[in-house]
Amino acid sequence: MGKYLVASVILLLINLTSLLPSLACPYCPTLTPPPPKKKPPSPPKVRPSPPPPSPPPPSPPPPTQTPCPPPPSPPKPKPKPPPPPPSTPVPCPPPPSSKCPIDTLKLDACVDLLGGLVHVGIGEDEKEKCCPVLEGLADLDAALCLCTTIKAKVLNINIILPVALELLVDCGKHLPSDYQCPS
C-alpha cells in the first residue's frame, strides 16, 4: 500500500502545481473565443448579354436590263490629213561673232587717248554718255565693243588690255573675272 500512497501524493502535488497559477491572478479575465469569421458574399456572376441579332443580309438588287445597242452605222470614210508642208531646215544660229554689233564710232566718246595711254572714262559724266550706247547689248557684246573701240584707238597694237570693268559695272553689265579682249 505504500506504493499507492506515494503515487497518490505525487498526483496531488501535480494537481496543486497546476492550481497555483490560476489562483495567482484572480482578476484575469477569462478568454472568450473570437467571433467566427464570416466570408464576404461572393460577387454575383455576370452573364454576358447575348449578341444582338445580326441584320439580315441585303437582298441583291434586281437585275437591270441593258438596252440593246443600236445597229452599227455604215463606216464613214475618214478624211485624209493634209500633206505636211515641206520641211525647211531651220538654220543654225550663227556662231558668236568676234565683231561688235554696233558702230564703234559711237563709243569714241567713252574711250580717249591721253598722252599715248588708253583712258576709259569712269564716273557720272561718262555713265551718261556711254551707258545708253551699251544699253541694248548683252554683257559679252558690250565688252567686245569696248575692246574693239580701244584697239582701234591704239592702232591694233597687240597688248593685253583688261576691259574697263568699272564702266561696264556702272552700266549694269557683268563679265567673268577671267575675260580678256580677243586678239
JOZI-V417472 format. One record per residue. PHI is phi in whole degrees, -180 to 180 (* if undefined). BURIAL is + if it has 9 or more other ideal C-beta (glycine too) atoms within 8 Angstrom, else -. Layout:
BEGIN
phi={PHI PHI}
burial={BURIAL BURIAL}
END
This chain:
BEGIN
phi={* -63 -69 -70 -67 -65 -67 -69 -66 -64 -66 -66 -66 -65 -67 -68 -66 -81 -81 -60 -63 -74 -83 -70 -127 -75 -91 -64 -72 -86 -73 -104 -68 -65 -65 -68 -78 -99 -77 -67 -65 -71 -64 -67 -77 -96 -89 -64 -70 -68 -62 -66 -66 -77 -68 -66 -61 -65 -80 -65 -66 -66 -64 -94 -90 -87 -69 -69 -68 -66 -63 -64 -84 -64 -64 -91 -69 -78 -72 -79 -67 -64 -63 -65 -65 -61 -79 -100 -64 -77 -68 -69 -65 -65 -65 -60 -86 -100 -118 -74 -74 -119 -72 -69 -65 -68 -90 -58 -68 -84 -114 -120 -103 -118 60 84 -103 -79 -127 -106 -69 -133 131 -67 -64 -69 -63 -70 -82 -93 -61 -62 -71 -87 -59 -85 -97 -72 -57 -69 -65 -63 -65 -63 -65 -63 -61 -63 -66 -65 -65 -66 -71 -97 58 57 -72 -79 -126 -78 -126 -68 -66 -71 -64 -61 -66 -66 -67 -60 -91 84 -102 -132 -126 -63 -67 -98 -70 -132 -63 -68 -92}
burial={- - - - - - - - - - - - - - - - - - - - - - - - - - - - - - - - - - - - - - - - - - - - - - - - - - - - - - - - - - - - - - - - - - - - - - - - - - - - - - - - - - - - - - - - - - - - - - - - - - - + - + - + - - + + - + + - + - - - - + - + + - - - - + + - + + + - + + - - + - + + + + + + + + + + + + + + + + - - - - - - + - + + - - + + + + + - + - + - - - - - + - -}
END
